[in-house]
Amino acid sequence: MNKKPSDMSEAYRAVGPFLTLGIQFVVMILLCVYAGKWLDNRFDVTPVFTLAGGILGIIAGFYHFFKVVHSQGRKPEDDV
């Protein structure tokens, strides 16, 4: 079970882009919901913009998630 430091650094380098995906997904949703809530208060049309912001946040979160997963799944020789 003792791995060389270079093996561990390669493993961390491989999983690094995936470690923050969950946090980024949640933050994207919360920011869009907050912006929608702000717009609802500004234009007094509760909950139209809050719901739209939540849906937009979910779509943007999934888009970012799949973009990162797809780009990390490709091998360098696939770029040629």
N, C-alpha and C positions, 0 to 999 in steps of 0.2 A: 503494500500500500504506500510505501515511500516513493513518491514521484519526484523527479528532478524539478528544480525551480523553473527550468525552461518549459517543461511539460505543463506545469501549472499556469505559467504565464500565457502559453498558447491556448489553454482551455479558457482562461478568463477573457482573452482577446476574442475567442470564438463566440462566447455567450454574452459579451459586454453589451452589444446593441439591443439585446432582448431583455436585459435586467430592468430597464426603466419603462418598458412599454405599458405596463399596467398603470403606473402613476401618470404617465402622459395621457393615457386614455381618459382617466378620471378627471384630470385637470382640464382637458379640452372640454368635456361635458360641463363641468362646473363653471368655467369661464363663459361659455355660451349661454347657460341658464342665467347666470348673473347679468350678462348683457341684456338678455331678454327681459329680466325682471326690471332692470333700470329703464328700458324702453317702455314697459308697461306702466311704470310709475310716471314717466314723462308724458305719455300720451293718454293715460287713464283708460286703457283697454285690456285690463287684466282678464285672463291669462294668455292672451293671444301670442304675444312675443315670448313669454316664458316657455310655452310649449314649442314654439318654432325654434327657439334657441336650444332647447333640449334635443330636439330632433336633429338640428344642424350640428350640435356637438357630438351626437352619437355617430352621425355620418362622417364627420371630419375625423373622429377618433378611429373609426374602423378603416377609413382611407389611409391614415397614417400608419396604423398597425399593419395592414396588408402591404403597404409600400415598403416598410422596413423589412418585413418577413420575406417578401419577394426579392428584394435587392440583396439580402444576405444569403438567400438560397441559391443564387447563381454562382457559378464557379468562374474564376478569372478567364478561363479559355472560352467561356460563353460570350464574352464581350467582343471577341474578334469577329 
